[in-house]
Amino acid sequence: MKIKEKNIRKILEMTGISESSKAIFNALLSSMSLPEDAKKEILDFLMTEENMGILIDGYVKIYDETFTAKEIKDIINFYATKTGKKMISSVSIIADKSNKLGQEWGDKMFKSISDKITSKIDKHYTSDLPKIEPKEVKEDLKDTDNLIKNRIEFAVNYAKSKGWGSDITKYTTGQILEIRSQDGWIKAGK
């Protein structure tokens, strides 16, 4: 074994790669709807010496391709300091908090984007459509069917007029229209 590879393995040992991997595997398995004994069997399989050896060999290759021998020594020296040890012990806490932050941020951004898209869809796809009052719908369901058909045809024609391709497929769910084009999904209706 070359000195560089030996030092990379030392870094992986210092950073607790086996324990980190086990925590990651546990997190993944906990999100699966499997019986607990099946989860334990899968974890035991993943954590065998042979399988962890394959994973660690992969990490060694990544570190070898990413860092020079001198940089590997510098990393070892850093991890030996008080600050380096604190960093190692804090990685899982930082990762957990970062994942939570990312999830919350992503949910917020998705809602904001979704609201903007819905607003644009309402403006572009329904503004020229005839409006009917709820009492009219109750009186004549055929008018509702016609309104939905009109919205669908309007949305399809609008999409085609925008050059979104002739390969447009229509799907309806209730009063929501989804159109699949080369640019993705668009929705119309309420």
C-alpha positions as a Markdown table, in Angstrom:
| # | Residue | x | y | z |
|---|---|---|---|---|
| 1 | Met | 0.0 | 0.0 | 0.0 |
| 2 | Lys | 1.4 | 3.4 | -1.0 |
| 3 | Ile | 1.9 | 6.1 | 1.7 |
| 4 | Lys | -0.7 | 8.3 | 0.1 |
| 5 | Glu | -3.3 | 5.6 | 0.2 |
| 6 | Lys | -2.4 | 4.7 | 3.8 |
| 7 | Asn | -2.8 | 8.4 | 4.8 |
| 8 | Ile | -6.2 | 8.6 | 3.0 |
| 9 | Arg | -7.4 | 5.5 | 5.0 |
| 10 | Lys | -6.2 | 7.3 | 8.1 |
| 11 | Ile | -8.4 | 10.3 | 7.3 |
| 12 | Leu | -11.4 | 8.0 | 6.7 |
| 13 | Glu | -10.7 | 6.4 | 10.1 |
| 14 | Met | -10.3 | 9.7 | 11.8 |
| 15 | Thr | -13.5 | 11.0 | 10.4 |
| 16 | Gly | -15.4 | 7.8 | 11.3 |
| 17 | Ile | -16.5 | 6.9 | 7.8 |
| 18 | Ser | -17.9 | 3.5 | 8.9 |
| 19 | Glu | -20.1 | 5.1 | 11.6 |
| 20 | Ser | -21.2 | 7.9 | 9.3 |
| 21 | Ser | -22.1 | 5.3 | 6.6 |
| 22 | Lys | -24.1 | 3.3 | 9.2 |
| 23 | Ala | -26.0 | 6.5 | 10.2 |
| 24 | Ile | -26.7 | 7.3 | 6.5 |
| 25 | Phe | -27.9 | 3.7 | 5.9 |
| 26 | Asn | -30.1 | 3.8 | 9.0 |
| 27 | Ala | -31.7 | 7.1 | 7.9 |
| 28 | Leu | -32.4 | 5.7 | 4.4 |
| 29 | Leu | -33.8 | 2.5 | 5.8 |
| 30 | Ser | -36.0 | 4.4 | 8.3 |
| 31 | Ser | -37.7 | 6.2 | 5.5 |
| 32 | Met | -38.7 | 2.9 | 3.9 |
| 33 | Ser | -41.8 | 1.1 | 4.8 |
| 34 | Leu | -40.2 | -2.3 | 5.6 |
| 35 | Pro | -40.6 | -4.5 | 8.7 |
| 36 | Glu | -37.9 | -3.8 | 11.3 |
| 37 | Asp | -36.3 | -7.2 | 11.0 |
| 38 | Ala | -35.9 | -6.6 | 7.2 |
| 39 | Lys | -34.3 | -3.3 | 7.9 |
| 40 | Lys | -31.9 | -4.9 | 10.4 |
| 41 | Glu | -31.0 | -7.6 | 7.9 |
| 42 | Ile | -30.3 | -5.0 | 5.1 |
| 43 | Leu | -28.2 | -2.9 | 7.5 |
| 44 | Asp | -26.2 | -6.0 | 8.6 |
| 45 | Phe | -25.6 | -6.9 | 5.0 |
| 46 | Leu | -24.4 | -3.4 | 4.1 |
| 47 | Met | -22.1 | -3.2 | 7.1 |
| 48 | Thr | -20.3 | -6.4 | 6.4 |
| 49 | Glu | -16.5 | -6.1 | 6.3 |
| 50 | Glu | -16.5 | -7.0 | 2.6 |
| 51 | Asn | -19.2 | -4.4 | 1.6 |
| 52 | Met | -17.7 | -1.6 | 3.7 |
| 53 | Gly | -14.4 | -2.5 | 2.2 |
| 54 | Ile | -15.8 | -1.8 | -1.2 |
| 55 | Leu | -17.3 | 1.5 | -0.1 |
| 56 | Ile | -14.1 | 2.6 | 1.6 |
| 57 | Asp | -12.0 | 1.6 | -1.5 |
| 58 | Gly | -14.3 | 3.9 | -3.4 |
| 59 | Tyr | -13.7 | 6.8 | -1.0 |
| 60 | Val | -9.9 | 6.2 | -1.2 |
| 61 | Lys | -10.2 | 6.5 | -5.0 |
| 62 | Ile | -12.1 | 9.8 | -4.7 |
| 63 | Tyr | -9.7 | 11.3 | -2.2 |
| 64 | Asp | -6.7 | 10.1 | -4.3 |
| 65 | Glu | -8.2 | 11.8 | -7.4 |
| 66 | Thr | -9.0 | 15.0 | -5.5 |
| 67 | Phe | -6.0 | 15.7 | -3.2 |
| 68 | Thr | -2.3 | 15.6 | -3.6 |
| 69 | Ala | -0.1 | 13.6 | -1.1 |
| 70 | Lys | 0.8 | 16.9 | 0.6 |
| 71 | Glu | -2.8 | 18.0 | 0.9 |
| 72 | Ile | -3.7 | 14.6 | 2.4 |
| 73 | Lys | -0.9 | 15.2 | 5.0 |
| 74 | Asp | -2.3 | 18.7 | 5.7 |
| 75 | Ile | -5.8 | 17.3 | 6.2 |
| 76 | Ile | -4.4 | 14.8 | 8.7 |
| 77 | Asn | -2.5 | 17.5 | 10.5 |
| 78 | Phe | -5.7 | 19.7 | 10.6 |
| 79 | Tyr | -7.9 | 16.8 | 12.0 |
| 80 | Ala | -5.3 | 16.3 | 14.7 |
| 81 | Thr | -5.8 | 19.9 | 16.0 |
| 82 | Lys | -8.5 | 20.8 | 18.5 |
| 83 | Thr | -10.4 | 22.6 | 15.8 |
| 84 | Gly | -10.1 | 19.6 | 13.4 |
| 85 | Lys | -11.4 | 17.3 | 16.1 |
| 86 | Lys | -14.3 | 19.6 | 16.8 |
| 87 | Met | -15.1 | 19.7 | 13.1 |
| 88 | Ile | -15.1 | 15.9 | 12.9 |
| 89 | Ser | -17.4 | 15.6 | 15.9 |
| 90 | Ser | -19.7 | 18.3 | 14.6 |
| 91 | Val | -20.2 | 17.0 | 11.0 |
| 92 | Ser | -23.3 | 15.0 | 11.7 |
| 93 | Ile | -24.9 | 17.8 | 13.7 |
| 94 | Ile | -24.2 | 20.3 | 10.9 |
| 95 | Ala | -25.4 | 17.8 | 8.3 |
| 96 | Asp | -28.7 | 17.2 | 10.2 |
| 97 | Lys | -29.3 | 20.9 | 10.7 |
| 98 | Ser | -28.3 | 21.6 | 7.1 |
| 99 | Asn | -30.7 | 19.0 | 5.8 |
| 100 | Lys | -33.5 | 20.4 | 7.9 |
| 101 | Leu | -32.8 | 23.9 | 6.7 |
| 102 | Gly | -32.6 | 22.8 | 3.1 |
| 103 | Gln | -35.9 | 21.0 | 3.4 |
| 104 | Glu | -37.7 | 24.0 | 5.0 |
| 105 | Trp | -36.1 | 26.3 | 2.4 |
| 106 | Gly | -37.1 | 24.0 | -0.5 |
| 107 | Asp | -40.7 | 23.7 | 0.8 |
| 108 | Lys | -40.9 | 27.5 | 1.0 |
| 109 | Met | -39.4 | 28.1 | -2.4 |
| 110 | Phe | -41.6 | 25.4 | -4.0 |
| 111 | Lys | -44.7 | 27.0 | -2.5 |
| 112 | Ser | -43.7 | 30.4 | -3.7 |
| 113 | Ile | -42.9 | 29.1 | -7.2 |
| 114 | Ser | -46.1 | 27.1 | -7.3 |
| 115 | Asp | -48.2 | 30.2 | -6.3 |
| 116 | Lys | -46.5 | 32.3 | -9.0 |
| 117 | Ile | -47.1 | 29.6 | -11.7 |
| 118 | Thr | -50.8 | 29.1 | -10.6 |
| 119 | Ser | -51.3 | 32.9 | -10.8 |
| 120 | Lys | -49.9 | 33.0 | -14.3 |
| 121 | Ile | -51.9 | 30.0 | -15.4 |
| 122 | Asp | -55.1 | 31.6 | -14.0 |
| 123 | Lys | -54.3 | 34.8 | -15.8 |
| 124 | His | -53.3 | 33.3 | -19.2 |
| 125 | Tyr | -55.6 | 30.3 | -19.4 |
| 126 | Thr | -58.8 | 31.4 | -17.8 |
| 127 | Ser | -59.1 | 35.1 | -18.4 |
| 128 | Asp | -60.7 | 34.7 | -21.8 |
| 129 | Leu | -63.0 | 31.9 | -20.8 |
| 130 | Pro | -66.7 | 32.5 | -20.0 |
| 131 | Lys | -67.5 | 32.8 | -16.3 |
| 132 | Ile | -70.5 | 31.0 | -14.9 |
| 133 | Glu | -72.1 | 31.4 | -11.6 |
| 134 | Pro | -72.4 | 28.4 | -9.2 |
| 135 | Lys | -76.2 | 28.4 | -9.4 |
| 136 | Glu | -76.0 | 28.1 | -13.2 |
| 137 | Val | -73.8 | 25.0 | -12.7 |
| 138 | Lys | -76.4 | 23.4 | -10.4 |
| 139 | Glu | -79.2 | 24.1 | -12.9 |
| 140 | Asp | -77.5 | 22.7 | -16.0 |
| 141 | Leu | -74.5 | 20.3 | -15.7 |
| 142 | Lys | -74.1 | 20.3 | -19.4 |
| 143 | Asp | -73.0 | 23.9 | -19.2 |
| 144 | Thr | -70.3 | 22.8 | -16.8 |
| 145 | Asp | -69.1 | 20.1 | -19.2 |
| 146 | Asn | -69.1 | 22.6 | -22.0 |
| 147 | Leu | -67.1 | 25.0 | -19.9 |
| 148 | Ile | -64.5 | 22.4 | -19.1 |
| 149 | Lys | -64.3 | 21.4 | -22.8 |
| 150 | Asn | -63.9 | 25.0 | -23.7 |
| 151 | Arg | -61.1 | 25.5 | -21.2 |
| 152 | Ile | -59.3 | 22.4 | -22.5 |
| 153 | Glu | -59.6 | 23.5 | -26.1 |
| 154 | Phe | -58.5 | 27.1 | -25.2 |
| 155 | Ala | -55.5 | 25.8 | -23.3 |
| 156 | Val | -54.5 | 23.4 | -26.1 |
| 157 | Asn | -54.9 | 26.2 | -28.7 |
| 158 | Tyr | -53.0 | 28.6 | -26.5 |
| 159 | Ala | -50.1 | 26.2 | -26.0 |
| 160 | Lys | -49.9 | 25.5 | -29.7 |
| 161 | Ser | -50.0 | 29.2 | -30.5 |
| 162 | Lys | -47.0 | 29.7 | -28.2 |
| 163 | Gly | -45.1 | 27.1 | -30.2 |
| 164 | Trp | -45.0 | 24.6 | -27.5 |
| 165 | Gly | -45.1 | 21.8 | -30.0 |
| 166 | Ser | -47.7 | 19.9 | -31.8 |
| 167 | Asp | -47.0 | 16.9 | -29.6 |
| 168 | Ile | -49.5 | 18.0 | -26.9 |
| 169 | Thr | -51.4 | 15.4 | -24.9 |
| 170 | Lys | -54.4 | 16.4 | -22.8 |
| 171 | Tyr | -55.2 | 14.9 | -19.4 |
| 172 | Thr | -58.2 | 16.0 | -17.3 |
| 173 | Thr | -58.7 | 15.4 | -13.6 |
| 174 | Gly | -61.9 | 17.0 | -12.4 |
| 175 | Gln | -61.8 | 20.5 | -13.7 |
| 176 | Ile | -58.0 | 20.6 | -14.0 |
| 177 | Leu | -56.4 | 20.2 | -17.3 |
| 178 | Glu | -52.8 | 19.1 | -17.6 |
| 179 | Ile | -51.1 | 19.4 | -21.0 |
| 180 | Arg | -47.9 | 17.5 | -21.6 |
| 181 | Ser | -45.7 | 19.2 | -24.2 |
| 182 | Gln | -42.0 | 19.1 | -25.0 |
| 183 | Asp | -41.4 | 21.8 | -22.4 |
| 184 | Gly | -43.1 | 20.0 | -19.6 |
| 185 | Trp | -46.5 | 20.1 | -17.9 |
| 186 | Ile | -48.9 | 23.1 | -17.9 |
| 187 | Lys | -52.2 | 23.2 | -16.1 |
| 188 | Ala | -55.4 | 25.1 | -16.8 |
| 189 | Gly | -58.8 | 25.2 | -15.2 |
| 190 | Lys | -60.0 | 25.5 | -11.7 |
